[in-house]
Amino acid sequence: MTEPLSVLIVEDDPHVLLGCQQALALEDIPSIGVASAEEALKQIGTDFAGIVISDIRLPGIDGLELLARLKARDRSLPVVLITGHGDISMAVGAMRDGAYDFMEKPFSPERLVEVTRRALEQRGLAREVTALRRQLAGRQSLEQRIIGRSPAMQALRELIANVADTAANVLIEGETGTGKELVARCLHDYSRRQPQQFVALNCGGLPENLFDSEIFGHEAHAFTGAGKRRIGKIEHAHNGTLFLDEIESMPMNLQIKFLRVLQEQTLERLGSNQPIPVDCRVVAATKADLDEQGKAGQFRSDLYYRLNVVTLELPPLRDRREDILLLFDHFLQLASLRFDRAMPEIDRATVSSLMAHDWPGNVRELRNVAERYALGLPVFKKTGLALDGNEPSFAEAVEAFERNLLGDALERHGGNLSQAAIALGMAKTTLFDKVKKYGL
């Protein structure tokens, strides 16, 4: 239930429900009919793009409670209430609580279509405005949060912006220290799930005997020491995002259980037989090749395919050297503010050593080096940046300096080659050749 905008009708009288759906169908308005609020809540996820038309008097949860729950999820969702003769004052009160409109029984097909069209139009406009605001804000802040001018990082930001506001599960692949959790948080922050919980769990940091309880939760007295009920990570992430780092470390028996949760969108706490509906977006991260692990019987292939709807690959820092100085400068500024120190100058020897290092710890290691540099500590000897006899050659140092200089000029002039060439005092064709050489 995404696009086109649709109508969910909640009505326990089958004749009234059929009449409403037929009236809308004649006007080419798609609709879905359910007989209870409980069923409606199952149908409406975070990607629901339509409106809701609900009778007030329903078995179980009534229309007013349904209105409150839907508004708690999405304040912009139009909810139209169907009232009996004695429910008019109740419906007027509900409009003060956020209902879009109400229709008194019996109502004509024309009245139903007119109210529905207005509500759908408002819904469409609200979603367009929200999407544009999120897109503009995301473009600005993504560049500030995921730093780098290399082609790989530009492509990564574009892909994040494209898939963030969808329900698709995402698998993030990359070495330790490349920023997998930062990417996961961006996926959450630039989606409509942002107001809800972002729940992170490192699968490699939990003993196997605690994993079941931690992720699925447990009831009181489910096992020795379980004095009270515990809500697990999946349930805590309901309507939000669940981030599972080092997913390759999840025990095989729990992979089966987790796969069932993804398929059924329900879970059972340890010690309970009661299914609990859950709707969370799963973002998993791994430093291993799950496809190869699946073939070797070390990871369930069916879970891998369920998680691997969208893959984001984070390149190691050694493969995007044009970003090293940009990142170092950023971390150095943050460290200087944090430690209340004047920001030190970055001398040529430091630049050469930074560019020559292989960065096995990736961005995390670079941040640590920047913090040491801000404190005036001998970071090169301590971190092995300038190994004896391994100083970069003159040509390597010049190339690193040139790459950074050109990148800064292009960034200042918005990628305009002509303006950047004038500022640098070089021919445009020469600049163009160097841009191709360095992949800028």
Secondary structure as the mmCIF struct_conf table of DSSP 4:
data_model
#
loop_
_struct_conf.conf_type_id
_struct_conf.id
_struct_conf.beg_label_comp_id
_struct_conf.beg_label_asym_id
_struct_conf.beg_label_seq_id
_struct_conf.end_label_comp_id
_struct_conf.end_label_asym_id
_struct_conf.end_label_seq_id
BEND BEND1 GLU A 3 PRO A 4
HELX_LH_PP_P HELX_LH_PP_P1 LEU A 5 LEU A 5
STRN STRN1 VAL A 7 VAL A 10
BEND BEND2 ASP A 12 ASP A 12
HELX_RH_AL_P HELX_RH_AL_P1 PRO A 14 ALA A 25
TURN_TY1_P TURN_TY1_P1 LEU A 26 ASP A 28
STRN STRN2 SER A 31 VAL A 34
BEND BEND3 ALA A 35 SER A 36
HELX_RH_AL_P HELX_RH_AL_P2 ALA A 37 GLN A 43
TURN_TY1_P TURN_TY1_P2 THR A 46 ASP A 47
BEND BEND4 GLY A 50 GLY A 50
STRN STRN3 ILE A 51 ASP A 55
BEND BEND5 ILE A 56 ARG A 57
BEND BEND6 PRO A 59 ILE A 61
HELX_RH_AL_P HELX_RH_AL_P3 GLY A 63 ARG A 73
TURN_TY1_P TURN_TY1_P3 ARG A 75 SER A 76
STRN STRN4 VAL A 79 THR A 83
HELX_RH_3T_P HELX_RH_3T_P1 HIS A 85 ASP A 87
HELX_RH_AL_P HELX_RH_AL_P4 ILE A 88 ARG A 96
TURN_TY1_P TURN_TY1_P4 ASP A 97 GLY A 98
STRN STRN5 ASP A 101 GLU A 104
BEND BEND7 LYS A 105 PRO A 106
HELX_RH_AL_P HELX_RH_AL_P5 PRO A 109 ARG A 145
BEND BEND8 ILE A 146 ILE A 146
BEND BEND9 SER A 150 SER A 150
HELX_RH_AL_P HELX_RH_AL_P6 PRO A 151 VAL A 163
TURN_TY1_P TURN_TY1_P5 ALA A 164 ASP A 165
BEND BEND10 THR A 166 THR A 166
STRN STRN6 VAL A 170 GLU A 173
TURN_TY1_P TURN_TY1_P6 THR A 176 GLY A 177
BEND BEND11 THR A 178 THR A 178
HELX_RH_AL_P HELX_RH_AL_P7 LYS A 180 ASP A 189
TURN_TY1_P TURN_TY1_P7 TYR A 190 TYR A 190
BEND BEND12 SER A 191 SER A 191
TURN_TY1_P TURN_TY1_P8 ARG A 192 PRO A 195
BEND BEND13 GLN A 196 GLN A 196
STRN STRN7 PHE A 198 ASN A 202
HELX_RH_3T_P HELX_RH_3T_P2 CYS A 203 GLY A 205
BEND BEND14 LEU A 206 LEU A 206
HELX_RH_AL_P HELX_RH_AL_P8 GLU A 208 PHE A 216
STRN STRN8 HIS A 218 HIS A 218
TURN_TY1_P TURN_TY1_P9 ALA A 220 HIS A 221
BEND BEND15 ALA A 222 PHE A 223
TURN_TY1_P TURN_TY1_P10 THR A 224 GLY A 225
BEND BEND16 LYS A 228 LYS A 228
STRN STRN9 ARG A 230 ARG A 230
HELX_RH_AL_P HELX_RH_AL_P9 LYS A 233 HIS A 236
TURN_TY1_P TURN_TY1_P11 ALA A 237 ASN A 239
BEND BEND17 GLY A 240 GLY A 240
STRN STRN10 THR A 241 ASP A 245
TURN_TY1_P TURN_TY1_P12 GLU A 246 GLU A 246
HELX_RH_3T_P HELX_RH_3T_P3 ILE A 247 SER A 249
BEND BEND18 MET A 250 MET A 250
HELX_RH_AL_P HELX_RH_AL_P10 MET A 252 GLU A 264
BEND BEND19 GLN A 265 GLN A 265
STRN STRN11 THR A 266 LEU A 267
STRN STRN12 LEU A 270 LEU A 270
TURN_TY1_P TURN_TY1_P13 GLY A 271 GLY A 271
STRN STRN13 ILE A 276 PRO A 277
STRN STRN14 ARG A 281 THR A 286
BEND BEND20 LYS A 287 ALA A 288
HELX_RH_AL_P HELX_RH_AL_P11 LEU A 290 LYS A 295
TURN_TY1_P TURN_TY1_P14 ALA A 296 GLY A 297
BEND BEND21 GLN A 298 PHE A 299
HELX_RH_AL_P HELX_RH_AL_P12 SER A 301 LEU A 307
TURN_TY1_P TURN_TY1_P15 ASN A 308 VAL A 309
STRN STRN15 VAL A 310 GLU A 313
HELX_LH_PP_P HELX_LH_PP_P2 LEU A 314 PRO A 316
HELX_RH_3T_P HELX_RH_3T_P4 LEU A 317 ASP A 319
HELX_RH_3T_P HELX_RH_3T_P5 ARG A 321 ASP A 323
HELX_RH_AL_P HELX_RH_AL_P13 ILE A 324 PHE A 339
TURN_TY1_P TURN_TY1_P16 ASP A 340 ASP A 340
HELX_LH_PP_P HELX_LH_PP_P3 ALA A 342 GLU A 345
HELX_RH_AL_P HELX_RH_AL_P14 ARG A 348 ALA A 356
TURN_TY1_P TURN_TY1_P17 PRO A 360 GLY A 361
HELX_RH_AL_P HELX_RH_AL_P15 ASN A 362 ALA A 374
TURN_TY1_P TURN_TY1_P18 LEU A 375 GLY A 376
HELX_RH_AL_P HELX_RH_AL_P16 VAL A 379 THR A 383
TURN_TY1_P TURN_TY1_P19 GLY A 384 GLY A 384
BEND BEND22 LEU A 385 ALA A 386
TURN_TY1_P TURN_TY1_P20 ASP A 388 GLY A 389
HELX_LH_PP_P HELX_LH_PP_P4 GLU A 391 SER A 393
HELX_RH_AL_P HELX_RH_AL_P17 PHE A 394 ARG A 412
TURN_TY1_P TURN_TY1_P21 HIS A 413 GLY A 415
HELX_RH_AL_P HELX_RH_AL_P18 LEU A 417 LEU A 424
TURN_TY1_P TURN_TY1_P22 GLY A 425 GLY A 425
BEND BEND23 MET A 426 MET A 426
HELX_RH_AL_P HELX_RH_AL_P19 LYS A 428 TYR A 438
TURN_TY1_P TURN_TY1_P23 GLY A 439 GLY A 439
#
